Amino acid sequence: MSSPTQTINPPARTHAEAAALFRRPFAPGAIGFRAMSKVPLGGQPYAGAQVAAYLGAQSVVQRLNAVVPGRWRQQFQPVPAELVPAGTRRIYLACRLIVTLPVEAGGPDVEALYEDLGEMDSGSFAGLKALYSDARKRAAVAAGIGAYLYTSLEAVVL
């Protein structure tokens, strides 16, 4: 049962509705924070760390399932070796999120594609699971899911 102030949205019926629902902010508990790089703080060259907000892969999947249940799929493909810079220790994986909805209510279904690359260091302890999660999350940002975390939050240094 929902409270009177809680808004319940039905699944999207068009791409425009999906785009608006994908861009909705997440509850604070769904957002994690991670130190990304050492930065100057208090006159010391490496005393601080820049902190970045992120979403977990499960939050992305939950958003897709809530907004376009049964109307999305994902495809993963390794990046061909000839496209990876020589001598790199990085491994890249492409993710394509495909959302199938009409452009206009009652119209024919059209596929929208959102793509990006996930990456990991070849010696990473996180492994393939992290690589797939990274690729999925980055493709989801291309669809607008969690994109505000990169643009509307001020840089945080601790």
ZIPE-V827919 format. One record per pair of residues at least 6 apart in sequence whose ideal C-beta (glycine too) atoms are under 7 Angstrom apart, sorted by the first residue. I is the first residue (numbers start at 1). J is the second residue. D is the distance in whole Angstrom. If there is no record, write none. Layout:
((I & J & D) (I & J & D))
This chain:
((2 & 8 & 6) (9 & 21 & 6) (11 & 67 & 6) (11 & 68 & 6) (11 & 69 & 5) (12 & 18 & 4) (12 & 21 & 6) (12 & 67 & 5) (12 & 68 & 6) (12 & 101 & 6) (13 & 105 & 6) (14 & 101 & 6) (14 & 102 & 6) (14 & 103 & 6) (14 & 104 & 6) (14 & 105 & 6) (15 & 101 & 5) (15 & 103 & 6) (15 & 112 & 6) (18 & 67 & 6) (18 & 68 & 5) (18 & 99 & 6) (18 & 101 & 6) (19 & 144 & 6) (21 & 67 & 4) (22 & 63 & 7) (22 & 67 & 6) (22 & 143 & 5) (22 & 144 & 4) (22 & 145 & 5) (23 & 144 & 4) (23 & 147 & 7) (25 & 148 & 6) (26 & 55 & 6) (26 & 59 & 6) (26 & 146 & 7) (30 & 55 & 6) (30 & 59 & 5) (31 & 53 & 5) (31 & 55 & 7) (31 & 149 & 7) (32 & 54 & 5) (32 & 56 & 6) (33 & 51 & 5) (33 & 53 & 6) (34 & 51 & 7) (34 & 52 & 6) (34 & 54 & 6) (35 & 49 & 4) (35 & 51 & 6) (36 & 50 & 5) (36 & 51 & 7) (36 & 52 & 5) (37 & 49 & 7) (37 & 50 & 5) (38 & 46 & 4) (38 & 49 & 6) (39 & 48 & 5) (39 & 49 & 7) (39 & 50 & 5) (39 & 157 & 6) (40 & 47 & 7) (40 & 48 & 6) (41 & 47 & 4) (41 & 48 & 3) (41 & 157 & 6) (48 & 157 & 5) (48 & 158 & 6) (49 & 157 & 7) (49 & 158 & 6) (50 & 155 & 6) (50 & 157 & 6) (51 & 156 & 4) (51 & 158 & 6) (53 & 149 & 4) (53 & 153 & 6) (54 & 149 & 7) (55 & 137 & 6) (55 & 146 & 4) (55 & 149 & 7) (57 & 133 & 4) (57 & 136 & 6) (57 & 137 & 6) (60 & 136 & 6) (60 & 137 & 6) (60 & 140 & 4) (60 & 145 & 6) (63 & 145 & 5) (64 & 72 & 5) (68 & 99 & 5) (68 & 101 & 7) (71 & 99 & 6) (71 & 100 & 5) (71 & 101 & 6) (72 & 97 & 6) (72 & 98 & 7) (72 & 99 & 5) (73 & 98 & 5) (74 & 95 & 6) (74 & 96 & 7) (74 & 97 & 5) (74 & 136 & 6) (75 & 96 & 5) (76 & 93 & 6) (76 & 94 & 7) (76 & 95 & 5) (76 & 132 & 6) (76 & 135 & 6) (77 & 94 & 5) (78 & 93 & 6) (79 & 92 & 4) (79 & 93 & 7) (79 & 94 & 6) (79 & 117 & 7) (84 & 92 & 6) (89 & 121 & 6) (89 & 122 & 5) (89 & 123 & 7) (90 & 119 & 5) (90 & 121 & 6) (90 & 122 & 7) (91 & 119 & 7) (91 & 120 & 5) (91 & 122 & 5) (91 & 131 & 6) (92 & 117 & 5) (92 & 119 & 5) (93 & 117 & 7) (93 & 118 & 5) (93 & 131 & 5) (93 & 132 & 7) (93 & 135 & 5) (94 & 115 & 6) (94 & 117 & 5) (94 & 135 & 7) (95 & 115 & 7) (95 & 116 & 6) (95 & 118 & 6) (95 & 135 & 4) (95 & 136 & 5) (95 & 138 & 7) (95 & 139 & 4) (96 & 113 & 6) (96 & 115 & 5) (96 & 139 & 7) (97 & 114 & 4) (97 & 139 & 5) (97 & 140 & 6) (97 & 143 & 6) (98 & 111 & 5) (98 & 113 & 6) (99 & 112 & 5) (100 & 109 & 5) (100 & 111 & 5) (101 & 109 & 6) (102 & 108 & 6) (102 & 109 & 6) (102 & 110 & 7) (103 & 110 & 5) (114 & 139 & 5) (114 & 142 & 4) (114 & 143 & 4) (115 & 139 & 6) (115 & 142 & 6) (116 & 135 & 7) (116 & 138 & 4) (116 & 139 & 5) (116 & 141 & 7) (116 & 142 & 5) (117 & 135 & 6) (117 & 138 & 7) (118 & 131 & 5) (118 & 132 & 7) (118 & 134 & 3) (118 & 135 & 3) (118 & 138 & 6) (119 & 134 & 6) (120 & 126 & 6) (120 & 130 & 6) (120 & 131 & 5) (120 & 134 & 7) (124 & 130 & 7) (140 & 146 & 7) (141 & 147 & 5))
